[in-house]
Amino acid sequence: MKSTELRAMTSEELTSKLKELKGELFNLRFQHAIKQLDNTHRIVEVKRDIARVMTILHEKEA
């Protein structure tokens, strides 16, 4: 997900996107723990997306 797409979203949309990404990260970690995850790099991508969303949320608050 690109930061330009995230900057166009409202704070409520970003908050819901953050919840969605955290849920996805939980599921990916669970799949990785039971050896069912094929693409382990997806965990890194989701973590970075979470960081982007949190950064933009903090920018909007300031």
PQR file of N, CA, C, O and H, with PARSE charges and radii, in Angstrom:
ATOM      1  N   MET A   1       0.841  -1.168   0.000 -0.4000 1.5000
ATOM      2  CA  MET A   1       0.000   0.000   0.000 -0.0000 2.0000
ATOM      3  C   MET A   1       0.895   1.243   0.000  0.5500 1.7000
ATOM      4  O   MET A   1       1.877   1.317   0.739 -0.5500 1.4000
ATOM      5  N   LYS A   2       0.545   2.196  -0.825 -0.4000 1.5000
ATOM      6  CA  LYS A   2       1.352   3.398  -0.960 -0.0000 2.0000
ATOM      7  C   LYS A   2       0.870   4.472   0.014  0.5500 1.7000
ATOM      8  O   LYS A   2      -0.307   4.532   0.372 -0.5500 1.4000
ATOM      9  H   LYS A   2      -0.253   2.136  -1.425  0.4000 1.0000
ATOM     10  N   SER A   3       1.798   5.305   0.425 -0.4000 1.5000
ATOM     11  CA  SER A   3       1.444   6.333   1.399 -0.0000 2.0000
ATOM     12  C   SER A   3       0.522   7.389   0.793  0.5500 1.7000
ATOM     13  O   SER A   3      -0.242   8.026   1.519 -0.5500 1.4000
ATOM     14  H   SER A   3       2.754   5.256   0.135  0.4000 1.0000
ATOM     15  N   THR A   4       0.581   7.585  -0.523 -0.4000 1.5000
ATOM     16  CA  THR A   4      -0.327   8.549  -1.146 -0.0000 2.0000
ATOM     17  C   THR A   4      -1.775   8.076  -1.043  0.5500 1.7000
ATOM     18  O   THR A   4      -2.684   8.889  -0.875 -0.5500 1.4000
ATOM     19  H   THR A   4       1.202   7.068  -1.112  0.4000 1.0000
ATOM     20  N   GLU A   5      -1.987   6.779  -1.143 -0.4000 1.5000
ATOM     21  CA  GLU A   5      -3.334   6.226  -0.977 -0.0000 2.0000
ATOM     22  C   GLU A   5      -3.811   6.417   0.456  0.5500 1.7000
ATOM     23  O   GLU A   5      -4.978   6.726   0.698 -0.5500 1.4000
ATOM     24  H   GLU A   5      -1.248   6.119  -1.280  0.4000 1.0000
ATOM     25  N   LEU A   6      -2.903   6.232   1.394 -0.4000 1.5000
ATOM     26  CA  LEU A   6      -3.269   6.351   2.800 -0.0000 2.0000
ATOM     27  C   LEU A   6      -3.548   7.803   3.185  0.5500 1.7000
ATOM     28  O   LEU A   6      -4.438   8.068   3.994 -0.5500 1.4000
ATOM     29  H   LEU A   6      -1.955   5.981   1.197  0.4000 1.0000
ATOM     30  N   ARG A   7      -2.801   8.737   2.618 -0.4000 1.5000
ATOM     31  CA  ARG A   7      -3.009  10.152   2.942 -0.0000 2.0000
ATOM     32  C   ARG A   7      -4.363  10.646   2.462  0.5500 1.7000
ATOM     33  O   ARG A   7      -4.895  11.612   3.009 -0.5500 1.4000
ATOM     34  H   ARG A   7      -2.078   8.521   1.961  0.4000 1.0000
ATOM     35  N   ALA A   8      -4.925  10.006   1.457 -0.4000 1.5000
ATOM     36  CA  ALA A   8      -6.233  10.399   0.936 -0.0000 2.0000
ATOM     37  C   ALA A   8      -7.374   9.914   1.825  0.5500 1.7000
ATOM     38  O   ALA A   8      -8.505  10.379   1.678 -0.5500 1.4000
ATOM     39  H   ALA A   8      -4.493   9.221   1.013  0.4000 1.0000
ATOM     40  N   MET A   9      -7.100   8.994   2.740 -0.4000 1.5000
ATOM     41  CA  MET A   9      -8.128   8.445   3.612 -0.0000 2.0000
ATOM     42  C   MET A   9      -8.378   9.354   4.811  0.5500 1.7000
ATOM     43  O   MET A   9      -7.522  10.146   5.204 -0.5500 1.4000
ATOM     44  H   MET A   9      -6.182   8.616   2.859  0.4000 1.0000
ATOM     45  N   THR A  10      -9.570   9.217   5.378 -0.4000 1.5000
ATOM     46  CA  THR A  10      -9.893   9.955   6.596 -0.0000 2.0000
ATOM     47  C   THR A  10      -9.328   9.212   7.802  0.5500 1.7000
ATOM     48  O   THR A  10      -8.860   8.080   7.675 -0.5500 1.4000
ATOM     49  H   THR A  10     -10.266   8.573   5.059  0.4000 1.0000
ATOM     50  N   SER A  11      -9.371   9.838   8.953 -0.4000 1.5000
ATOM     51  CA  SER A  11      -8.852   9.223  10.173 -0.0000 2.0000
ATOM     52  C   SER A  11      -9.629   7.956  10.537  0.5500 1.7000
ATOM     53  O   SER A  11      -9.048   6.977  11.005 -0.5500 1.4000
ATOM     54  H   SER A  11      -9.752  10.757   9.057  0.4000 1.0000
ATOM     55  N   GLU A  12     -10.936   7.982  10.321 -0.4000 1.5000
ATOM     56  CA  GLU A  12     -11.754   6.804  10.624 -0.0000 2.0000
ATOM     57  C   GLU A  12     -11.398   5.633   9.712  0.5500 1.7000
ATOM     58  O   GLU A  12     -11.320   4.488  10.156 -0.5500 1.4000
ATOM     59  H   GLU A  12     -11.408   8.778   9.941  0.4000 1.0000
ATOM     60  N   GLU A  13     -11.183   5.934   8.428 -0.4000 1.5000
ATOM     61  CA  GLU A  13     -10.801   4.885   7.483 -0.0000 2.0000
ATOM     62  C   GLU A  13      -9.429   4.321   7.831  0.5500 1.7000
ATOM     63  O   GLU A  13      -9.203   3.116   7.719 -0.5500 1.4000
ATOM     64  H   GLU A  13     -11.247   6.864   8.066  0.4000 1.0000
ATOM     65  N   LEU A  14      -8.515   5.192   8.253 -0.4000 1.5000
ATOM     66  CA  LEU A  14      -7.180   4.730   8.632 -0.0000 2.0000
ATOM     67  C   LEU A  14      -7.241   3.845   9.872  0.5500 1.7000
ATOM     68  O   LEU A  14      -6.520   2.851   9.969 -0.5500 1.4000
ATOM     69  H   LEU A  14      -8.699   6.170   8.344  0.4000 1.0000
ATOM     70  N   THR A  15      -8.097   4.206  10.810 -0.4000 1.5000
ATOM     71  CA  THR A  15      -8.243   3.401  12.019 -0.0000 2.0000
ATOM     72  C   THR A  15      -8.794   2.022  11.689  0.5500 1.7000
ATOM     73  O   THR A  15      -8.329   1.022  12.234 -0.5500 1.4000
ATOM     74  H   THR A  15      -8.683   5.013  10.731  0.4000 1.0000
ATOM     75  N   SER A  16      -9.772   1.962  10.808 -0.4000 1.5000
ATOM     76  CA  SER A  16     -10.320   0.660  10.415 -0.0000 2.0000
ATOM     77  C   SER A  16      -9.296  -0.149   9.620  0.5500 1.7000
ATOM     78  O   SER A  16      -9.223  -1.369   9.761 -0.5500 1.4000
ATOM     79  H   SER A  16     -10.150   2.775  10.365  0.4000 1.0000
ATOM     80  N   LYS A  17      -8.513   0.523   8.791 -0.4000 1.5000
ATOM     81  CA  LYS A  17      -7.456  -0.157   8.026 -0.0000 2.0000
ATOM     82  C   LYS A  17      -6.396  -0.715   8.973  0.5500 1.7000
ATOM     83  O   LYS A  17      -5.867  -1.802   8.744 -0.5500 1.4000
ATOM     84  H   LYS A  17      -8.573   1.515   8.676  0.4000 1.0000
ATOM     85  N   LEU A  18      -6.087   0.028  10.034 -0.4000 1.5000
ATOM     86  CA  LEU A  18      -5.116  -0.429  11.024 -0.0000 2.0000
ATOM     87  C   LEU A  18      -5.610  -1.691  11.726  0.5500 1.7000
ATOM     88  O   LEU A  18      -4.840  -2.630  11.930 -0.5500 1.4000
ATOM     89  H   LEU A  18      -6.517   0.912  10.219  0.4000 1.0000
ATOM     90  N   LYS A  19      -6.884  -1.718  12.095 -0.4000 1.5000
ATOM     91  CA  LYS A  19      -7.458  -2.917  12.722 -0.0000 2.0000
ATOM     92  C   LYS A  19      -7.400  -4.108  11.782  0.5500 1.7000
ATOM     93  O   LYS A  19      -7.081  -5.224  12.191 -0.5500 1.4000
ATOM     94  H   LYS A  19      -7.510  -0.956  11.930  0.4000 1.0000
ATOM     95  N   GLU A  20      -7.715  -3.857  10.513 -0.4000 1.5000
ATOM     96  CA  GLU A  20      -7.687  -4.924   9.505 -0.0000 2.0000
ATOM     97  C   GLU A  20      -6.274  -5.486   9.337  0.5500 1.7000
ATOM     98  O   GLU A  20      -6.091  -6.701   9.262 -0.5500 1.4000
ATOM     99  H   GLU A  20      -7.975  -2.950  10.180  0.4000 1.0000
ATOM    100  N   LEU A  21      -5.281  -4.601   9.278 -0.4000 1.5000
ATOM    101  CA  LEU A  21      -3.898  -5.046   9.106 -0.0000 2.0000
ATOM    102  C   LEU A  21      -3.388  -5.803  10.321  0.5500 1.7000
ATOM    103  O   LEU A  21      -2.657  -6.783  10.179 -0.5500 1.4000
ATOM    104  H   LEU A  21      -5.431  -3.614   9.339  0.4000 1.0000
ATOM    105  N   LYS A  22      -3.766  -5.360  11.514 -0.4000 1.5000
ATOM    106  CA  LYS A  22      -3.341  -6.063  12.723 -0.0000 2.0000
ATOM    107  C   LYS A  22      -3.958  -7.461  12.789  0.5500 1.7000
ATOM    108  O   LYS A  22      -3.311  -8.408  13.237 -0.5500 1.4000
ATOM    109  H   LYS A  22      -4.360  -4.564  11.629  0.4000 1.0000
ATOM    110  N   GLY A  23      -5.209  -7.587  12.342 -0.4000 1.5000
ATOM    111  CA  GLY A  23      -5.843  -8.893  12.274 -0.0000 2.0000
ATOM    112  C   GLY A  23      -5.154  -9.805  11.269  0.5500 1.7000
ATOM    113  O   GLY A  23      -4.965 -10.996  11.516 -0.5500 1.4000
ATOM    114  H   GLY A  23      -5.735  -6.818  11.979  0.4000 1.0000
ATOM    115  N   GLU A  24      -4.784  -9.227  10.135 -0.4000 1.5000
ATOM    116  CA  GLU A  24      -4.068 -10.004   9.123 -0.0000 2.0000
ATOM    117  C   GLU A  24      -2.706 -10.450   9.638  0.5500 1.7000
ATOM    118  O   GLU A  24      -2.287 -11.582   9.393 -0.5500 1.4000
ATOM    119  H   GLU A  24      -4.937  -8.260   9.934  0.4000 1.0000
ATOM    120  N   LEU A  25      -2.013  -9.563  10.351 -0.4000 1.5000
ATOM    121  CA  LEU A  25      -0.707  -9.913  10.911 -0.0000 2.0000
ATOM    122  C   LEU A  25      -0.847 -11.046  11.920  0.5500 1.7000
ATOM    123  O   LEU A  25      -0.015 -11.953  11.952 -0.5500 1.4000
ATOM    124  H   LEU A  25      -2.353  -8.644  10.550  0.4000 1.0000
ATOM    125  N   PHE A  26      -1.886 -11.003  12.737 -0.4000 1.5000
ATOM    126  CA  PHE A  26      -2.120 -12.081  13.695 -0.0000 2.0000
ATOM    127  C   PHE A  26      -2.312 -13.408  12.979  0.5500 1.7000
ATOM    128  O   PHE A  26      -1.733 -14.422  13.370 -0.5500 1.4000
ATOM    129  H   PHE A  26      -2.562 -10.266  12.710  0.4000 1.0000
ATOM    130  N   ASN A  27      -3.130 -13.398  11.924 -0.4000 1.5000
ATOM    131  CA  ASN A  27      -3.384 -14.624  11.175 -0.0000 2.0000
ATOM    132  C   ASN A  27      -2.115 -15.141  10.496  0.5500 1.7000
ATOM    133  O   ASN A  27      -1.871 -16.347  10.465 -0.5500 1.4000
ATOM    134  H   ASN A  27      -3.600 -12.575  11.607  0.4000 1.0000
ATOM    135  N   LEU A  28      -1.314 -14.232   9.956 -0.4000 1.5000
ATOM    136  CA  LEU A  28      -0.072 -14.650   9.313 -0.0000 2.0000
ATOM    137  C   LEU A  28       0.898 -15.259  10.320  0.5500 1.7000
ATOM    138  O   LEU A  28       1.543 -16.268  10.033 -0.5500 1.4000
ATOM    139  H   LEU A  28      -1.513 -13.252   9.981  0.4000 1.0000
ATOM    140  N   ARG A  29       1.003 -14.651  11.491 -0.4000 1.5000
ATOM    141  CA  ARG A  29       1.888 -15.197  12.514 -0.0000 2.0000
ATOM    142  C   ARG A  29       1.416 -16.576  12.968  0.5500 1.7000
ATOM    143  O   ARG A  29       2.225 -17.470  13.217 -0.5500 1.4000
ATOM    144  H   ARG A  29       0.479 -13.831  11.724  0.4000 1.0000
ATOM    145  N   PHE A  30       0.106 -16.735  13.072 -0.4000 1.5000
ATOM    146  CA  PHE A  30      -0.445 -18.030  13.469 -0.0000 2.0000
ATOM    147  C   PHE A  30      -0.139 -19.083  12.412  0.5500 1.7000
ATOM    148  O   PHE A  30       0.275 -20.194  12.745 -0.5500 1.4000
ATOM    149  H   PHE A  30      -0.551 -16.009  12.870  0.4000 1.0000
ATOM    150  N   GLN A  31      -0.340 -18.744  11.146 -0.4000 1.5000
ATOM    151  CA  GLN A  31      -0.044 -19.683  10.066 -0.0000 2.0000
ATOM    152  C   GLN A  31       1.433 -20.030  10.039  0.5500 1.7000
ATOM    153  O   GLN A  31       1.800 -21.176   9.778 -0.5500 1.4000
ATOM    154  H   GLN A  31      -0.676 -17.842  10.876  0.4000 1.0000
ATOM    155  N   HIS A  32       2.281 -19.048  10.306 -0.4000 1.5000
ATOM    156  CA  HIS A  32       3.722 -19.289  10.320 -0.0000 2.0000
ATOM    157  C   HIS A  32       4.105 -20.233  11.463  0.5500 1.7000
ATOM    158  O   HIS A  32       4.995 -21.070  11.309 -0.5500 1.4000
ATOM    159  H   HIS A  32       1.982 -18.117  10.518  0.4000 1.0000
ATOM    160  N   ALA A  33       3.444 -20.096  12.586 -0.4000 1.5000
ATOM    161  CA  ALA A  33       3.758 -20.927  13.743 -0.0000 2.0000
ATOM    162  C   ALA A  33       3.405 -22.393  13.506  0.5500 1.7000
ATOM    163  O   ALA A  33       4.081 -23.291  14.008 -0.5500 1.4000
ATOM    164  H   ALA A  33       2.721 -19.416  12.710  0.4000 1.0000
ATOM    165  N   ILE A  34       2.340 -22.628  12.738 -0.4000 1.5000
ATOM    166  CA  ILE A  34       1.946 -24.015  12.493 -0.0000 2.0000
ATOM    167  C   ILE A  34       2.420 -24.503  11.120  0.5500 1.7000
ATOM    168  O   ILE A  34       1.928 -25.505  10.599 -0.5500 1.4000
ATOM    169  H   ILE A  34       1.791 -21.898  12.331  0.4000 1.0000
ATOM    170  N   LYS A  35       3.380 -23.777  10.546 -0.4000 1.5000
ATOM    171  CA  LYS A  35       4.054 -24.171   9.293 -0.0000 2.0000
ATOM    172  C   LYS A  35       3.117 -24.259   8.090  0.5500 1.7000
ATOM    173  O   LYS A  35       3.297 -25.117   7.226 -0.5500 1.4000
ATOM    174  H   LYS A  35       3.779 -22.964  10.968  0.4000 1.0000
ATOM    175  N   GLN A  36       2.117 -23.374   8.029 -0.4000 1.5000
ATOM    176  CA  GLN A  36       1.219 -23.367   6.879 -0.0000 2.0000
ATOM    177  C   GLN A  36       1.391 -22.131   6.000  0.5500 1.7000
ATOM    178  O   GLN A  36       0.681 -21.974   5.007 -0.5500 1.4000
ATOM    179  H   GLN A  36       1.971 -22.677   8.731  0.4000 1.0000
ATOM    180  N   LEU A  37       2.326 -21.256   6.358 -0.4000 1.5000
ATOM    181  CA  LEU A  37       2.510 -20.020   5.606 -0.0000 2.0000
ATOM    182  C   LEU A  37       3.526 -20.239   4.486  0.5500 1.7000
ATOM    183  O   LEU A  37       4.660 -20.647   4.733 -0.5500 1.4000
ATOM    184  H   LEU A  37       2.903 -21.384   7.165  0.4000 1.0000
ATOM    185  N   ASP A  38       3.102 -19.962   3.255 -0.4000 1.5000
ATOM    186  CA  ASP A  38       3.980 -20.141   2.102 -0.0000 2.0000
ATOM    187  C   ASP A  38       4.849 -18.906   1.866  0.5500 1.7000
ATOM    188  O   ASP A  38       6.052 -19.026   1.635 -0.5500 1.4000
ATOM    189  H   ASP A  38       2.180 -19.631   3.054  0.4000 1.0000
ATOM    190  N   ASN A  39       4.245 -17.730   1.924 -0.4000 1.5000
ATOM    191  CA  ASN A  39       4.956 -16.487   1.638 -0.0000 2.0000
ATOM    192  C   ASN A  39       5.265 -15.778   2.960  0.5500 1.7000
ATOM    193  O   ASN A  39       4.452 -14.996   3.454 -0.5500 1.4000
ATOM    194  H   ASN A  39       3.268 -17.633   2.111  0.4000 1.0000
ATOM    195  N   THR A  40       6.429 -16.050   3.521 -0.4000 1.5000
ATOM    196  CA  THR A  40       6.773 -15.458   4.816 -0.0000 2.0000
ATOM    197  C   THR A  40       7.103 -13.974   4.698  0.5500 1.7000
ATOM    198  O   THR A  40       7.060 -13.260   5.700 -0.5500 1.4000
ATOM    199  H   THR A  40       7.089 -16.685   3.120  0.4000 1.0000
ATOM    200  N   HIS A  41       7.427 -13.497   3.514 -0.4000 1.5000
ATOM    201  CA  HIS A  41       7.729 -12.073   3.336 -0.0000 2.0000
ATOM    202  C   HIS A  41       6.482 -11.214   3.524  0.5500 1.7000
ATOM    203  O   HIS A  41       6.596 -10.011   3.758 -0.5500 1.4000
ATOM    204  H   HIS A  41       7.461 -14.076   2.700  0.4000 1.0000
ATOM    205  N   ARG A  42       5.315 -11.803   3.428 -0.4000 1.5000
ATOM    206  CA  ARG A  42       4.063 -11.059   3.617 -0.0000 2.0000
ATOM    207  C   ARG A  42       3.986 -10.482   5.030  0.5500 1.7000
ATOM    208  O   ARG A  42       3.388  -9.425   5.231 -0.5500 1.4000
ATOM    209  H   ARG A  42       5.223 -12.780   3.238  0.4000 1.0000
ATOM    210  N   ILE A  43       4.584 -11.162   6.011 -0.4000 1.5000
ATOM    211  CA  ILE A  43       4.604 -10.652   7.383 -0.0000 2.0000
ATOM    212  C   ILE A  43       5.331  -9.311   7.424  0.5500 1.7000
ATOM    213  O   ILE A  43       4.867  -8.367   8.064 -0.5500 1.4000
ATOM    214  H   ILE A  43       5.070 -12.020   5.848  0.4000 1.0000
ATOM    215  N   VAL A  44       6.463  -9.230   6.744 -0.4000 1.5000
ATOM    216  CA  VAL A  44       7.247  -7.991   6.702 -0.0000 2.0000
ATOM    217  C   VAL A  44       6.453  -6.875   6.022  0.5500 1.7000
ATOM    218  O   VAL A  44       6.457  -5.734   6.483 -0.5500 1.4000
ATOM    219  H   VAL A  44       6.840  -9.997   6.224  0.4000 1.0000
ATOM    220  N   GLU A  45       5.776  -7.211   4.930 -0.4000 1.5000
ATOM    221  CA  GLU A  45       4.994  -6.221   4.202 -0.0000 2.0000
ATOM    222  C   GLU A  45       3.866  -5.664   5.061  0.5500 1.7000
ATOM    223  O   GLU A  45       3.620  -4.458   5.057 -0.5500 1.4000
ATOM    224  H   GLU A  45       5.773  -8.138   4.556  0.4000 1.0000
ATOM    225  N   VAL A  46       3.182  -6.533   5.794 -0.4000 1.5000
ATOM    226  CA  VAL A  46       2.070  -6.091   6.639 -0.0000 2.0000
ATOM    227  C   VAL A  46       2.580  -5.216   7.782  0.5500 1.7000
ATOM    228  O   VAL A  46       1.944  -4.223   8.134 -0.5500 1.4000
ATOM    229  H   VAL A  46       3.382  -7.513   5.798  0.4000 1.0000
ATOM    230  N   LYS A  47       3.732  -5.582   8.366 -0.4000 1.5000
ATOM    231  CA  LYS A  47       4.309  -4.753   9.424 -0.0000 2.0000
ATOM    232  C   LYS A  47       4.632  -3.354   8.913  0.5500 1.7000
ATOM    233  O   LYS A  47       4.399  -2.365   9.609 -0.5500 1.4000
ATOM    234  H   LYS A  47       4.248  -6.389   8.080  0.4000 1.0000
ATOM    235  N   ARG A  48       5.161  -3.272   7.716 -0.4000 1.5000
ATOM    236  CA  ARG A  48       5.483  -1.967   7.131 -0.0000 2.0000
ATOM    237  C   ARG A  48       4.227  -1.164   6.843  0.5500 1.7000
ATOM    238  O   ARG A  48       4.208   0.050   7.045 -0.5500 1.4000
ATOM    239  H   ARG A  48       5.350  -4.075   7.151  0.4000 1.0000
ATOM    240  N   ASP A  49       3.168  -1.834   6.367 -0.4000 1.5000
ATOM    241  CA  ASP A  49       1.904  -1.145   6.125 -0.0000 2.0000
ATOM    242  C   ASP A  49       1.331  -0.606   7.433  0.5500 1.7000
ATOM    243  O   ASP A  49       0.799   0.504   7.465 -0.5500 1.4000
ATOM    244  H   ASP A  49       3.184  -2.820   6.203  0.4000 1.0000
ATOM    245  N   ILE A  50       1.434  -1.383   8.510 -0.4000 1.5000
ATOM    246  CA  ILE A  50       0.964  -0.927   9.815 -0.0000 2.0000
ATOM    247  C   ILE A  50       1.735   0.321  10.243  0.5500 1.7000
ATOM    248  O   ILE A  50       1.146   1.278  10.744 -0.5500 1.4000
ATOM    249  H   ILE A  50       1.866  -2.285   8.484  0.4000 1.0000
ATOM    250  N   ALA A  51       3.045   0.306  10.044 -0.4000 1.5000
ATOM    251  CA  ALA A  51       3.866   1.456  10.409 -0.0000 2.0000
ATOM    252  C   ALA A  51       3.480   2.684   9.581  0.5500 1.7000
ATOM    253  O   ALA A  51       3.435   3.797  10.106 -0.5500 1.4000
ATOM    254  H   ALA A  51       3.523  -0.472   9.637  0.4000 1.0000
ATOM    255  N   ARG A  52       3.204   2.484   8.298 -0.4000 1.5000
ATOM    256  CA  ARG A  52       2.790   3.611   7.444 -0.0000 2.0000
ATOM    257  C   ARG A  52       1.477   4.213   7.932  0.5500 1.7000
ATOM    258  O   ARG A  52       1.340   5.432   8.032 -0.5500 1.4000
ATOM    259  H   ARG A  52       3.240   1.580   7.873  0.4000 1.0000
ATOM    260  N   VAL A  53       0.514   3.344   8.235 -0.4000 1.5000
ATOM    261  CA  VAL A  53      -0.789   3.825   8.687 -0.0000 2.0000
ATOM    262  C   VAL A  53      -0.642   4.587  10.006  0.5500 1.7000
ATOM    263  O   VAL A  53      -1.234   5.653  10.177 -0.5500 1.4000
ATOM    264  H   VAL A  53       0.626   2.354   8.155  0.4000 1.0000
ATOM    265  N   MET A  54       0.139   4.047  10.929 -0.4000 1.5000
ATOM    266  CA  MET A  54       0.321   4.705  12.220 -0.0000 2.0000
ATOM    267  C   MET A  54       1.026   6.046  12.060  0.5500 1.7000
ATOM    268  O   MET A  54       0.682   7.009  12.745 -0.5500 1.4000
ATOM    269  H   MET A  54       0.620   3.182  10.790  0.4000 1.0000
ATOM    270  N   THR A  55       2.001   6.123  11.170 -0.4000 1.5000
ATOM    271  CA  THR A  55       2.710   7.377  10.928 -0.0000 2.0000
ATOM    272  C   THR A  55       1.764   8.443  10.389  0.5500 1.7000
ATOM    273  O   THR A  55       1.789   9.587  10.843 -0.5500 1.4000
ATOM    274  H   THR A  55       2.280   5.341  10.613  0.4000 1.0000
ATOM    275  N   ILE A  56       0.941   8.072   9.431 -0.4000 1.5000
ATOM    276  CA  ILE A  56       0.022   9.038   8.834 -0.0000 2.0000
ATOM    277  C   ILE A  56      -1.055   9.448   9.842  0.5500 1.7000
ATOM    278  O   ILE A  56      -1.479  10.604   9.853 -0.5500 1.4000
ATOM    279  H   ILE A  56       0.921   7.143   9.062  0.4000 1.0000
ATOM    280  N   LEU A  57      -1.497   8.528  10.677 -0.4000 1.5000
ATOM    281  CA  LEU A  57      -2.448   8.880  11.733 -0.0000 2.0000
ATOM    282  C   LEU A  57      -1.849   9.917  12.686  0.5500 1.7000
ATOM    283  O   LEU A  57      -2.520  10.877  13.064 -0.5500 1.4000
ATOM    284  H   LEU A  57      -1.153   7.589  10.668  0.4000 1.0000
ATOM    285  N   HIS A  58      -0.612   9.724  13.064 -0.4000 1.5000
ATOM    286  CA  HIS A  58       0.055  10.666  13.965 -0.0000 2.0000
ATOM    287  C   HIS A  58       0.263  12.019  13.282  0.5500 1.7000
ATOM    288  O   HIS A  58       0.176  13.058  13.936 -0.5500 1.4000
ATOM    289  H   HIS A  58      -0.068   8.943  12.756  0.4000 1.0000
ATOM    290  N   GLU A  59       0.534  12.019  11.987 -0.4000 1.5000
ATOM    291  CA  GLU A  59       0.680  13.275  11.260 -0.0000 2.0000
ATOM    292  C   GLU A  59      -0.626  14.041  11.231  0.5500 1.7000
ATOM    293  O   GLU A  59      -0.635  15.264  11.372 -0.5500 1.4000
ATOM    294  H   GLU A  59       0.604  11.175  11.455  0.4000 1.0000
ATOM    295  N   LYS A  60      -1.738  13.328  11.049 -0.4000 1.5000
ATOM    296  CA  LYS A  60      -3.044  13.982  10.993 -0.0000 2.0000
ATOM    297  C   LYS A  60      -3.438  14.539  12.350  0.5500 1.7000
ATOM    298  O   LYS A  60      -4.140  15.548  12.422 -0.5500 1.4000
ATOM    299  H   LYS A  60      -1.732  12.335  10.935  0.4000 1.0000
ATOM    300  N   GLU A  61      -2.998  13.900  13.424 -0.4000 1.5000
ATOM    301  CA  GLU A  61      -3.314  14.394  14.755 -0.0000 2.0000
ATOM    302  C   GLU A  61      -2.569  15.692  15.060  0.5500 1.7000
ATOM    303  O   GLU A  61      -3.085  16.552  15.773 -0.5500 1.4000
ATOM    304  H   GLU A  61      -2.428  13.081  13.365  0.4000 1.0000
ATOM    305  N   ALA A  62      -1.376  15.833  14.529 -0.4000 1.5000
ATOM    306  CA  ALA A  62      -0.557  17.015  14.829 -0.0000 2.0000
ATOM    307  C   ALA A  62      -0.983  18.245  14.067  0.5500 1.7000
ATOM    308  O   ALA A  62      -0.382  19.307  14.223 -0.5500 1.4000
ATOM    309  H   ALA A  62      -0.956  15.134  13.949  0.4000 1.0000
TER
END
